[in-house]
Amino acid sequence: MNHSTRPLHLKYCASAFALVLGLLAAGRAHAQPATTVVPLCVTEFPPYVSADLPDGGSLTAMARRAFAAAGLKVQVLRTPWVRAYALAKSGECLLLSLWRNEERDALFSYSLPVARMQLGLFVRADAKDAPLPADARIAFQRGSYLPPALTEGRYRLNEIIDPRPGAEMLQIGRVDAVFSERASFEYQLAQRPELAAAVRWQAPALEIKTTHMAILKTHPQASTWLELLNREIQQSVRL
């Protein structure tokens, strides 16, 4: 009797053991925490983003608040723009600030607008309030987006690696204007009072861009993270 029932008994034990293992494995899988760190690629672009500003600048602070509300921490990756964009394209980070275009729209999902940026020209304070000559010399930072108003004319475009010398070049007459985002260039001028009085913004802006936080469309957290960001943006941003 014992001999004939033993295989069935062992079979039941094995099945029960397998069931327990399965439940334990499922429990462990269920207990795995969701992603708790959000990698955020940022580049120096004061006053919006800067390691020298409280909380890393207004946009960085906004992202921190958005994710903190859900118990998530932001890991800030400070890197040059080209590197930040490459990391975002490969899905390795959320990009803090991005202007939209057709190529980018095919890759990224966006938050609501986080800032409204004026792109235009700075000239010498004593310059006439009139359009620049057709052959004016205009400095711009390497890699910058240039609006059609600049690229379709006969302007002599002078590429510079760093925008900071632009105001000096303008002051001494090496260029007739500097192309830049308004708030960013005015922030730089505020750090150098000796130049601020010699340079002014020339209205109107050549173009106005809204900027967004962006994440690769195929990123598994894209919809969740953007929802959190948009909640904070709706509370914090008035464009």
C-alpha positions in Angstrom: 0.0 0.0 0.0 2.7 2.4 1.0 4.8 1.4 -2.0 1.9 2.0 -4.4 1.0 5.5 -3.1 4.5 6.9 -2.7 4.9 8.2 -6.3 1.6 10.0 -6.1 2.6 11.5 -2.8 5.9 12.7 -4.2 4.1 14.1 -7.2 1.9 16.2 -5.0 4.9 17.4 -2.9 6.8 18.3 -6.0 3.8 20.2 -7.4 3.3 22.0 -4.1 7.0 22.9 -3.9 6.9 24.3 -7.4 3.8 26.3 -6.6 5.5 27.8 -3.5 8.6 28.7 -5.6 6.4 30.3 -8.2 4.6 32.4 -5.6 7.8 33.5 -4.0 9.3 34.5 -7.4 6.1 36.4 -8.2 6.2 38.1 -4.9 9.8 39.1 -5.4 9.0 40.4 -8.9 6.0 42.3 -7.5 8.1 43.8 -4.7 10.8 45.1 -7.1 10.6 48.9 -6.8 9.8 51.0 -9.8 12.4 53.4 -11.2 13.2 55.8 -8.4 15.8 57.9 -10.1 15.2 60.2 -13.1 18.4 60.9 -15.1 18.1 64.5 -16.3 20.5 65.9 -18.9 21.2 69.6 -18.5 23.6 72.1 -20.1 24.7 75.5 -18.8 22.1 78.0 -20.0 21.6 80.6 -17.2 19.2 81.9 -16.0 17.2 78.8 -16.9 19.8 76.2 -16.0 23.2 76.7 -14.2 25.3 74.9 -11.6 25.9 78.4 -10.1 22.3 79.1 -9.4 20.1 77.9 -6.5 18.7 74.5 -7.2 20.5 74.5 -10.5 18.3 77.2 -12.0 14.5 77.6 -12.4 14.0 74.7 -14.9 16.1 72.2 -12.8 14.2 73.2 -9.7 10.9 72.7 -11.5 11.9 69.2 -12.5 13.0 68.3 -9.0 9.6 69.4 -7.6 7.7 67.5 -10.2 9.3 64.2 -9.5 9.6 64.7 -5.7 5.8 64.8 -5.6 5.9 61.1 -6.7 8.8 60.1 -4.5 11.4 60.2 -7.3 14.8 61.7 -7.2 16.5 63.6 -10.1 20.0 62.7 -11.1 21.4 65.7 -12.8 23.9 65.0 -15.7 25.7 68.2 -16.6 27.2 67.9 -20.0 27.7 69.9 -23.2 24.7 70.2 -25.5 25.9 67.8 -28.2 26.4 65.1 -25.6 23.1 65.8 -23.8 21.2 65.5 -27.0 22.9 62.3 -27.9 22.1 60.8 -24.5 18.5 61.8 -24.9 18.2 60.4 -28.4 19.4 57.0 -27.0 16.8 57.1 -24.2 19.4 57.5 -21.4 18.0 60.7 -20.0 15.2 63.2 -19.9 16.3 66.4 -21.7 15.6 69.5 -19.6 15.2 72.0 -22.5 14.5 71.5 -26.2 13.1 73.6 -29.0 10.8 71.6 -31.3 11.3 71.0 -35.0 10.2 68.3 -37.5 13.2 66.1 -36.9 12.9 66.2 -33.2 9.1 65.7 -33.2 9.7 62.3 -34.8 11.9 61.2 -31.9 10.6 62.9 -28.7 7.5 63.4 -26.6 7.3 66.8 -24.9 6.1 68.4 -21.8 4.0 71.5 -21.8 6.1 74.6 -22.6 8.4 75.6 -19.8 9.7 78.9 -21.1 9.2 81.4 -23.9 12.5 82.5 -25.3 13.2 85.6 -27.4 15.9 85.1 -30.1 17.5 88.2 -31.5 20.3 90.7 -31.7 22.3 92.7 -29.3 24.0 95.8 -30.6 26.1 98.6 -29.1 24.2 101.0 -26.9 25.0 104.0 -29.2 23.8 102.2 -32.4 21.0 103.7 -34.4 17.6 102.1 -33.7 17.3 100.9 -37.3 17.8 97.7 -39.3 21.4 96.5 -39.6 23.2 97.0 -42.9 22.8 94.1 -45.3 26.5 93.1 -44.9 26.6 93.5 -41.1 29.0 91.3 -39.1 27.0 89.2 -36.6 28.6 86.9 -34.0 26.8 83.7 -32.9 27.7 80.7 -30.7 28.7 77.6 -32.6 25.9 75.1 -32.8 23.2 77.7 -32.3 19.9 77.6 -34.2 19.8 80.6 -36.6 16.5 81.9 -37.8 15.8 82.5 -41.5 16.2 86.3 -41.0 19.9 85.7 -40.5 20.7 82.8 -42.9 18.8 84.1 -45.9 20.4 87.5 -45.9 23.9 88.7 -46.8 25.1 89.1 -43.3 28.7 88.1 -42.5 28.2 85.5 -39.8 31.0 85.1 -37.3 31.0 81.8 -35.4 32.3 81.9 -31.8 32.9 79.0 -29.5 31.8 80.7 -26.3 29.2 83.4 -26.1 30.9 85.3 -23.3 33.4 87.2 -25.6 30.6 88.3 -27.8 29.8 91.5 -25.7 33.5 92.4 -25.8 33.7 91.9 -29.6 30.6 94.1 -29.9 32.0 96.8 -27.6 35.3 97.2 -29.5 33.7 97.1 -32.9 34.8 93.7 -34.2 31.2 92.8 -34.9 28.0 94.8 -35.4 25.7 92.6 -33.5 25.6 89.4 -31.4 22.8 86.9 -31.9 21.6 85.2 -28.7 18.6 84.3 -26.6 17.7 87.5 -24.8 17.4 86.4 -21.1 20.6 84.3 -21.3 22.7 87.1 -22.8 21.3 89.7 -20.4 22.2 87.4 -17.5 25.8 87.3 -18.8 25.8 91.1 -19.1 24.6 91.5 -15.5 27.7 89.7 -14.3 29.9 92.3 -16.1 28.6 95.8 -15.4 31.4 97.4 -17.4 29.9 95.8 -20.5 26.2 96.0 -19.7 26.1 99.8 -20.2 27.7 99.5 -23.6 25.3 96.9 -25.1 21.5 96.8 -25.6 18.8 94.5 -27.0 17.5 95.5 -30.4 13.7 95.0 -30.6 11.8 93.3 -31.9 12.9 89.7 -31.5 13.8 87.9 -34.7 12.0 84.8 -33.5 10.2 83.5 -30.4 10.6 79.9 -29.3 8.9 77.9 -26.6 11.1 75.3 -25.0 10.0 72.0 -23.6 11.3 69.1 -21.5 11.6 66.1 -23.8 12.0 62.4 -23.6 12.4 59.7 -26.2 9.0 58.5 -27.4 9.9 54.8 -26.8 11.2 55.3 -23.3 9.2 53.1 -20.9 8.6 55.9 -18.5 7.8 58.6 -21.0 4.1 59.0 -20.3 4.5 58.7 -16.5 7.3 61.2 -16.3 5.6 63.7 -18.6 2.4 63.5 -16.7 4.3 64.4 -13.5 6.1 67.3 -15.2 3.0 68.7 -16.7 1.2 68.8 -13.3 4.1 71.0 -11.9 4.3 73.1 -15.1 0.6 73.9 -14.9 1.1 75.2 -11.3 4.4 77.0 -11.9 4.6 78.4 -15.4 2.9 81.5 -16.7 3.9 82.2 -20.3 
